[in-house]
């Protein structure tokens, strides 16, 4: 066996695991801190705040008597509140019996219903807040394109280009450009452009108008590689430009899309321009279920490349109010897409292979981290939303299940009996483990 040949693969596994642990630890820490801090504000004391499970690697006790610890297995975390029997909750009857009335008030089980409900709900809410905060920061850093459109940065492309950073785009092939923010009108201009290697651009440079040559606006460039996609598995990298498919030269991303959709899943031979050199890569498009504006899903062939223009437009500052609004909208879109996707999997409209397990999430973590810090941070925001949403499902042992118990108590005036809770928690744990095993089987056996 050639040990040296295994080192790159081993390094890739370590990188994937490290990225997964970092992403999961951040999300779990925020989730559990939400439970902890809202519980504290509500008058509930915490005995233990743990990141990870199993043997404790490091711990310290703060002035409030809470033990903060890091454990060996970084696959989750928990807050054990005063009076809980274990990390999953449940009443420690023996410990509770020795407490005074004022001490019982500072336990999870002895606190008022409103305090318990807020404490439970805080975990998912903090996950959503983390997502909104990250998305808001990204939108503020990115800014929004200036009007008129100005070239802020040029991508490296194989086509001849006379364009320069700072050029303001006025016309392309004699067609006047509408404001960049009017996406439908901007797209209508693109639809009229000939699919050639170079086009005529009328630009404003140094106060003077001139006509220069430049690449097709949307060349077949990969601005991002979708993790675990056909392109990712074939070795494509961000910045790659496809110059031909099965021997046919292409200059527009639309030509690449047509070739992929018309492949019917057959393997495609592509010439790829990377760092000034042409490489030959092969990939096989995969069937993908894509959400549509009306909430349905459409099955199509995809390879996992995200396209873009041959330049990055110059941007201007986005105010915090607009950025927060965009951050909220992005989070809501993820929730809506996740719920509709789950529903369509349950009804059989799309394949259950769309559900990823821990291996798939770990691979995605590593892939996003390899594409840069910005992509990895964006992925953390997406995953945080997913974790918050999952925890709101009305399954006993999850936060959503506890909220259902609290709703029952609010209606009936008393909580479910201890016996009923034990049975329901056992059922919930079985359901959760079954879901995890099903998702893991998808990771192992789905194409």
C-alpha positions in Angstrom: 0.0 0.0 0.0 1.3 3.5 -0.9 0.9 5.4 2.3 2.0 8.7 0.7 -0.9 8.4 -1.8 -3.3 8.3 1.2 -2.0 11.4 2.8 -4.0 13.9 0.7 -7.2 11.9 1.3 -6.4 11.7 5.0 -5.8 15.5 5.1 -9.1 16.0 3.3 -10.9 14.0 6.0 -9.3 15.9 8.8 -10.2 19.2 7.1 -13.8 18.1 6.7 -14.1 17.0 10.3 -12.5 20.2 11.6 -14.8 22.3 9.5 -17.8 20.3 10.7 -16.8 20.5 14.4 -16.2 24.2 14.2 -19.6 24.9 12.5 -21.5 22.6 14.8 -19.8 23.9 17.9 -20.7 27.5 17.1 -24.3 26.7 16.4 -24.7 24.5 19.5 -23.0 27.1 21.7 -25.4 29.8 20.5 -28.4 27.5 20.9 -27.5 26.4 24.4 -26.6 29.9 25.4 -30.0 31.0 24.4 -31.5 28.5 26.8 -29.0 29.5 29.5 -29.3 33.2 29.4 -33.1 33.4 29.0 -33.4 30.9 31.8 -31.2 33.1 34.0 -33.2 36.2 33.1 -36.3 34.3 34.0 -34.9 33.3 37.4 -33.9 29.7 36.6 -30.4 28.6 37.8 -28.2 26.4 35.6 -25.9 23.7 37.2 -24.0 22.8 34.0 -23.3 24.4 30.6 -21.6 21.8 28.4 -20.2 21.9 24.9 -19.8 18.3 23.9 -20.7 15.0 25.6 -18.7 12.4 27.5 -15.6 12.8 29.6 -14.9 16.4 30.6 -11.7 17.9 29.2 -11.9 21.3 30.9 -14.3 22.9 33.3 -14.7 25.9 35.7 -17.4 27.1 38.0 -18.5 30.7 37.9 -19.7 32.9 40.7 -23.3 31.8 40.1 -22.4 28.2 40.7 -22.7 27.1 37.0 -20.2 24.6 35.8 -18.9 25.5 32.3 -17.2 22.6 30.6 -15.8 21.2 27.3 -16.4 17.5 26.8 -14.6 15.0 24.6 -17.3 14.3 22.0 -18.0 17.7 20.2 -21.3 16.5 18.7 -23.7 18.7 20.6 -24.1 20.3 24.0 -26.6 20.8 26.8 -27.6 23.0 29.7 -28.6 21.2 32.9 -30.8 23.4 35.0 -31.2 23.2 38.7 -33.6 20.4 39.7 -33.2 18.5 36.4 -32.5 14.8 36.6 -30.2 14.7 33.6 -29.0 16.7 30.6 -32.2 16.0 28.7 -34.4 17.5 31.5 -36.8 15.7 33.6 -37.5 16.3 37.3 -35.1 15.1 40.0 -37.7 14.3 42.6 -35.2 13.6 45.4 -33.3 16.9 44.9 -36.6 18.8 44.5 -38.0 17.5 47.7 -35.2 19.0 49.8 -35.7 22.5 48.4 -37.5 25.4 50.0 -40.3 27.2 48.0 -37.9 30.1 47.0 -35.3 27.5 45.9 -37.8 25.6 43.9 -38.7 28.7 42.0 -35.1 28.8 40.8 -35.4 25.3 39.2 -36.7 24.6 35.7 -39.6 22.4 37.1 -40.5 24.8 39.9 -40.5 28.0 37.7 -43.7 29.5 36.3 -45.0 28.3 33.0 -44.0 31.5 31.2 -40.4 31.2 32.4 -40.1 27.6 31.3 -41.7 28.2 27.9 -39.4 31.2 27.2 -36.3 29.3 28.2 -37.2 26.4 26.0 -38.0 28.6 23.0 -34.9 30.7 23.4 -32.6 28.0 21.9 -34.2 28.0 18.4 -34.8 31.7 18.5 -31.1 32.3 19.2 -30.2 30.1 16.2 -32.5 32.2 13.9 -30.9 35.4 15.4 -27.4 34.1 14.6 -28.5 33.5 11.0 -30.0 36.9 10.7 -26.9 38.5 12.2 -24.6 36.7 9.8 -26.7 37.4 6.8 -27.0 41.1 7.8 -23.2 41.4 8.2 -22.6 39.8 4.8 -25.1 42.1 3.0 -23.5 45.1 4.7 -20.0 44.0 3.7 -21.1 43.2 0.1 -23.0 46.4 -0.4 -25.2 47.0 -3.4 -24.2 47.7 -7.0 -23.8 51.4 -7.9 -25.9 53.0 -10.6 -24.8 53.1 -13.3 -23.1 49.8 -13.3 -19.3 50.2 -12.7 -16.7 47.5 -12.9 -15.2 47.0 -9.5 -13.1 43.9 -10.2 -12.4 41.9 -13.3 -12.2 38.1 -13.3 -9.4 36.3 -15.1 -10.9 35.0 -18.4 -9.4 33.5 -21.5 -11.2 35.9 -23.8 -9.6 39.1 -24.9 -10.7 42.1 -22.8 -10.1 45.8 -23.1 -12.3 46.7 -20.1 -10.7 48.3 -17.0 -11.7 48.6 -13.4 -13.7 51.8 -13.0 -15.4 51.7 -16.4 -19.0 52.6 -16.3 -21.1 50.4 -18.6 -23.5 52.3 -20.9 -24.3 49.9 -23.7 -23.5 46.4 -24.8 -23.7 45.7 -28.6 -25.5 49.0 -28.9 -28.2 48.1 -26.4 -28.6 50.6 -23.6 -28.3 49.1 -20.1 -31.2 49.7 -17.7 -30.5 50.1 -13.9 -28.9 47.0 -12.4 -31.6 46.8 -9.8 -34.2 46.3 -12.4 -33.3 42.6 -12.8 -36.1 41.7 -15.3 -35.1 44.6 -17.6 -31.4 43.8 -17.2 -32.1 40.2 -18.1 -34.1 41.2 -21.2 -30.9 43.0 -22.5 -28.8 39.8 -21.8 -31.4 37.7 -23.8 -30.7 39.9 -26.8 -26.9 39.5 -26.8 -25.2 37.2 -29.3 -23.4 34.3 -27.7 -19.9 35.2 -28.9 -16.5 35.1 -27.3 -16.3 38.9 -27.3 -18.8 41.8 -27.4 -18.7 45.5 -28.0 -19.0 47.6 -24.8 -19.7 51.3 -24.7 -18.2 52.6 -21.5 -17.6 55.9 -19.8 -13.9 56.1 -18.9 -12.2 59.2 -17.6 -15.2 61.3 -18.6 -15.2 60.1 -22.2 -17.3 57.5 -24.0 -15.5 54.8 -25.9 -16.2 51.3 -27.4 -14.0 48.5 -26.2 -14.0 44.7 -26.5 -14.9 42.4 -23.6 -16.1 38.9 -22.8 -19.7 37.7 -22.9 -21.4 39.2 -19.8 -22.2 35.8 -18.2 -19.4 33.5 -19.4 -19.5 29.8 -18.4 -17.5 30.6 -15.2 -17.9 28.8 -11.8 -18.1 31.4 -9.2 -19.0 28.8 -6.6 -19.1 25.0 -6.5 -22.1 23.4 -4.7 -20.8 20.9 -2.1 -21.3 17.2 -2.9 -22.3 18.0 -6.4 -21.1 16.4 -9.7 -18.8 19.4 -10.2 -17.4 19.1 -6.7 -16.7 15.4 -7.1 -15.1 16.0 -10.5 -12.6 18.4 -9.1 -13.9 21.8 -10.3 -12.8 24.9 -8.5 -14.2 28.4 -8.1 -12.9 30.5 -10.9 -12.9 27.7 -13.5 -14.2 28.6 -17.0 -15.6 25.9 -19.3 -14.4 26.6 -22.8 -16.0 23.6 -24.5 -18.4 20.7 -23.9 -17.9 17.5 -25.8 -15.7 19.4 -28.3 -18.2 22.2 -28.9 -16.9 25.7 -27.9 -19.1 27.7 -25.6 -18.9 31.3 -24.5 -22.1 31.8 -22.4 -23.3 30.2 -19.2 -26.6 29.6 -21.0 -24.8 27.3 -23.5 -23.4 25.3 -20.6 -26.9 25.0 -19.1 -28.3 23.8 -22.4 -25.6 21.2 -22.7 -26.2 19.9 -19.2 -30.0 19.8 -19.5 -29.8 18.1 -22.9 -27.4 15.5 -21.7 -30.1 13.2 -20.2 -27.5 12.3 -17.5 -24.8 11.2 -19.9 -21.1 12.0 -19.0 -19.8 15.2 -20.4 -16.2 15.9 -21.5 -15.3 19.5 -20.7 -12.3 21.7 -21.4 -11.7 23.9 -18.4 -9.6 27.1 -18.3 -7.8 27.4 -15.0 -4.9 29.7 -14.2 -4.1 30.1 -17.9 -4.1 26.4 -18.7 -6.7 24.1 -20.3 -7.6 21.0 -18.3 -9.8 18.1 -19.4 -12.5 17.2 -16.8 -15.4 14.8 -17.0 -18.6 14.8 -15.0 -22.0 13.2 -15.1 -25.0 15.5 -14.5 -27.3 14.5 -11.7 -31.1 14.6 -11.3 -32.0 17.4 -8.9 -35.3 18.5 -7.4 -35.5 22.3 -7.5 -38.0 24.5 -5.7 -40.2 26.6 -8.0 -41.8 30.0 -7.2 -45.2 28.4 -6.8 -43.9 26.1 -4.1 -43.7 23.0 -6.3 -40.5 21.2 -7.3 -39.1 20.5 -10.7 -36.7 17.7 -11.6 -33.8 18.7 -13.8 -30.2 17.7 -14.6 -27.6 19.8 -12.8 -23.8 19.7 -12.2 -23.5 22.1 -9.2 -21.9 25.2 -10.7 -23.0 28.7 -9.7 -22.3 31.2 -12.5 -21.8 34.9 -12.5 -20.6 37.9 -14.6 -17.0 38.3 -15.8 -16.7 41.2 -13.4 -17.7 42.1 -9.9 -19.7 45.4 -9.9 -18.5 48.3 -7.8 -20.7 48.6 -4.7 -21.9 51.2 -2.2 -22.8 51.1 1.4 -26.0 49.3 2.5 -27.7 50.8 5.6 -28.3 48.5 8.6 -32.1 48.7 8.3 -32.0 47.4 4.7 -29.4 44.8 5.6 -31.4 43.5 8.5 -34.5 43.3 6.3 -32.5 41.3 3.8 -31.1 39.1 6.5 -34.6 38.3 7.8 -35.9 37.6 4.3 -33.0 35.2 3.7 -33.7 33.3 6.9 -37.4 33.1 6.1 -36.6 31.8 2.6 -34.5 29.0 4.1 -37.2 28.0 6.6 -39.8 28.1 3.8 -37.7 26.0 1.4 -36.9 23.5 4.2 -40.5 23.0 5.1 -41.8 22.7 1.6 -38.9 20.3 0.7 -39.8 18.1 3.7 -43.4 18.1 2.8 -42.6 17.1 -0.8 -40.4 14.3 0.4 -43.2 13.0 2.7 -45.7 13.1 -0.1 -43.3 11.4 -2.5 -43.1 14.4 -4.9 -39.3 14.5 -4.6 -36.7 11.9 -3.6 -35.9 11.4 0.1 -32.3 11.4 -0.9 -32.6 15.2 -0.6 -32.3 14.7 3.2 -28.7 14.7 4.3 -27.3 13.1 7.5 -24.2 13.8 9.5 -21.8 12.6 6.8 -23.4 14.8 4.2 -23.4 17.8 6.5 -19.7 17.2 7.4 -18.8 16.9 3.7 -20.7 20.1 3.0 -18.9 21.9 5.9 -15.5 20.9 4.5 -16.4 21.9 0.9 -17.7 25.3 2.0 -14.7 25.9 4.1 -12.4 25.1 1.2 -14.1 27.7 -0.9 -13.2 30.5 1.6 -14.1 32.1 4.9 -17.1 34.0 3.4 -18.7 30.8 2.0 -18.1 28.9 5.3 -19.6 31.7 7.4 -22.6 31.8 5.1 -23.0 28.0 5.5 -22.9 28.4 9.3 -25.9 30.8 9.0 -27.8 28.4 6.8 -27.1 25.4 9.1 -28.0 27.5 12.2 -31.4 28.1 10.6 -31.8 24.4 9.9 -30.9 23.5 13.5 -33.3 26.0 14.9 -36.1 24.8 12.7 -35.4 21.1 13.5 -35.6 21.8 17.2 -39.0 23.4 16.8 -40.5 20.1 15.4 -43.1 18.8 17.9 -41.1 15.7 18.8 -40.6 14.9 22.5 -36.9 15.4 23.5 -36.7 18.3 21.1 -37.6 21.9 22.1 -40.7 21.8 20.0 -41.9 18.8 22.0 -41.4 20.5 25.3 -43.3 23.6 24.0 -46.2 21.2 23.2 -46.1 20.0 26.8 -46.2 23.6 28.0 -49.1 24.3 25.7 -50.9 21.3 27.2 -50.3 22.6 30.7 -51.5 26.1 29.7 -54.8 24.6 28.4 -55.4 22.0 31.2 -53.9 23.8 34.1 -51.5 20.9 34.9 -48.5 19.3 33.2 -48.6 15.8 31.7 -48.0 13.1 34.3 -44.5 11.8 34.9 -45.4 8.4 33.5 -46.9 10.0 30.3 -43.8 12.1 29.9 -41.5 9.1 30.2 -43.4 7.2 27.6 -43.6 10.3 25.2 -39.9 11.0 25.7 -39.1 7.4 24.8 -41.2 7.6 21.7 -39.6 10.9 20.8 -36.1 9.5 21.2 -37.0 6.5 19.0 -38.4 8.8 16.3 -35.3 11.1 16.4 -32.9 8.1 16.3 -34.8 6.6 13.4 -34.6 9.9 11.5 -30.9 10.1 12.1 -30.4 6.5 10.9 -32.5 7.2 7.8 -30.5 10.4 7.0 -27.2 8.4 7.6 -28.4 5.7 5.2 -29.0 8.5 2.6 -25.4 9.6 3.1 -24.1 6.1 2.5 -26.4 4.8 -0.3 -27.9 7.7 -2.2 -26.1 8.7 -5.4 
